[in-house]
Amino acid sequence: AGHKFNSRKEQRAALWRDAADAVVLLRLTGGRLNEVLRMKLDQFNWKKRTVRLYASKTENERDVPLSKGIERVIRARVRQGLTKSESLSTDATLSGSAFVFARATMATFDNTIARACLRAARLAKLNYGQANGWTCHSLRHTFITHLMKVTGNDVGTVMKYSGHKTLESFSNYI
């Protein structure tokens, strides 16, 4: 995406920041990794307090509540110049069509963030991997579990926010 780092240390710091912000957004949106990493600022409806996620797996879109935690991450990224326009190398504004993650156009960005999460899990002595503990996708399960509690087990509402069309596919999450 045209990013130049002055040092390896600066590059690692940027990666850790992107990974940390991605983890927060994964947890608070219930999105899949590629949905979150490819988010653009024009997906945020600040007046309605929603975020539109474009589902890559099911090819449908859904709106999820815009929490204060999500807003904090997005506003900080914009303020600190961590978002960039897809076609221009200009800084983004909260209403532009820029990527939330400036390096989102890189083909390997998803894998880079997933590897950073794996490294963080190992440093924290957490089991990582589907068979052993958690993955980035586990944060989607956490989001759904939290919503079930908040909505009083309103399956219809939670299915709408998570993008599930059938109870059968949704039941894997609860």
ZICOR-V50850 format. One record per residue. N is the residue number from 0. RES is the residue in one letter. PHI is phi in whole degrees, 0 to 359 (NA if undefined). PSI is psi in whole degrees, 0 to 359 (999 if undefined). NEAR is the number of other ideal C-beta (glycine too) atoms within 10 Angstrom. Layout:
BEGIN
N_RES_PHI_PSI_NEAR / N_RES_PHI_PSI_NEAR
END
This chain:
BEGIN
0_A_NA_15_13 / 1_G_82_17_9 / 2_H_276_132_12 / 3_K_248_126_6 / 4_F_252_141_12 / 5_N_285_337_7 / 6_S_205_165_8 / 7_R_297_323_8 / 8_K_297_318_9 / 9_E_294_322_12 / 10_Q_295_317_13 / 11_R_295_318_12 / 12_A_299_319_12 / 13_A_295_320_15 / 14_L_296_313_17 / 15_W_299_321_13 / 16_R_295_313_16 / 17_D_300_316_22 / 18_A_296_317_20 / 19_A_297_315_15 / 20_D_295_322_21 / 21_A_298_317_26 / 22_V_299_316_18 / 23_V_298_314_17 / 24_L_292_324_25 / 25_L_299_314_24 / 26_R_295_321_20 / 27_L_269_347_24 / 28_T_251_337_25 / 29_G_74_14_27 / 30_G_283_162_27 / 31_R_280_160_21 / 32_L_306_311_22 / 33_N_292_330_16 / 34_E_294_318_22 / 35_V_287_316_28 / 36_L_290_340_25 / 37_R_257_11_20 / 38_M_297_145_24 / 39_K_243_157_19 / 40_L_296_334_19 / 41_D_285_359_13 / 42_Q_277_352_18 / 43_F_264_124_20 / 44_N_255_97_12 / 45_W_292_328_13 / 46_K_287_316_7 / 47_K_277_349_11 / 48_R_62_48_14 / 49_T_227_160_16 / 50_V_236_129_24 / 51_R_268_123_15 / 52_L_256_134_23 / 53_Y_260_109_16 / 54_A_284_121_16 / 55_S_280_329_12 / 56_K_284_313_9 / 57_T_261_354_12 / 58_E_63_24_7 / 59_N_237_161_10 / 60_E_251_160_12 / 61_R_208_152_21 / 62_D_256_133_15 / 63_V_240_155_20 / 64_P_298_141_15 / 65_L_269_102_19 / 66_S_278_166_15 / 67_K_297_326_9 / 68_G_295_318_13 / 69_I_297_312_19 / 70_E_300_319_16 / 71_R_300_314_13 / 72_V_297_313_20 / 73_I_294_313_23 / 74_R_299_321_12 / 75_A_294_317_12 / 76_R_297_318_23 / 77_V_294_311_19 / 78_R_301_323_11 / 79_Q_268_7_10 / 80_G_71_31_11 / 81_L_266_2_21 / 82_T_246_148_23 / 83_K_219_151_23 / 84_S_292_148_17 / 85_E_295_318_14 / 86_S_258_339_9 / 87_L_245_161_10 / 88_S_259_34_10 / 89_T_264_156_11 / 90_D_293_151_16 / 91_A_267_163_23 / 92_T_245_169_11 / 93_L_298_340_16 / 94_S_253_2_11 / 95_G_280_177_18 / 96_S_260_34_12 / 97_A_275_155_24 / 98_F_290_141_23 / 99_V_297_322_25 / 100_F_253_115_25 / 101_A_303_328_24 / 102_R_269_15_19 / 103_A_297_339_22 / 104_T_281_349_14 / 105_M_290_132_15 / 106_A_299_331_6 / 107_T_262_9_9 / 108_F_300_317_21 / 109_D_303_312_18 / 110_N_295_323_11 / 111_T_298_315_15 / 112_I_291_318_26 / 113_A_299_319_18 / 114_R_294_323_13 / 115_A_295_321_20 / 116_C_294_320_22 / 117_L_300_314_16 / 118_R_298_317_14 / 119_A_298_319_15 / 120_A_298_317_18 / 121_R_296_318_11 / 122_L_298_326_8 / 123_A_273_2_8 / 124_K_60_40_6 / 125_L_259_143_13 / 126_N_288_130_10 / 127_Y_239_139_18 / 128_G_124_151_10 / 129_Q_304_321_9 / 130_A_278_342_6 / 131_N_248_347_10 / 132_G_170_257_11 / 133_W_230_161_16 / 134_T_225_179_18 / 135_C_302_327_23 / 136_H_293_337_12 / 137_S_300_332_14 / 138_L_292_333_24 / 139_R_293_318_22 / 140_H_298_318_16 / 141_T_298_316_15 / 142_F_303_313_21 / 143_I_294_317_19 / 144_T_299_316_14 / 145_H_298_316_14 / 146_L_297_323_22 / 147_M_300_318_16 / 148_K_293_314_9 / 149_V_295_322_12 / 150_T_271_2_13 / 151_G_69_38_7 / 152_N_65_36_11 / 153_D_281_90_12 / 154_V_300_320_15 / 155_G_300_314_9 / 156_T_295_316_14 / 157_V_293_321_23 / 158_M_297_321_19 / 159_K_298_313_15 / 160_Y_291_327_19 / 161_S_273_347_22 / 162_G_84_14_22 / 163_H_277_137_20 / 164_K_262_334_11 / 165_T_238_150_8 / 166_L_296_328_11 / 167_E_298_311_8 / 168_S_291_325_13 / 169_F_292_327_17 / 170_S_297_339_10 / 171_N_294_342_9 / 172_Y_264_346_18 / 173_I_247_999_12
END
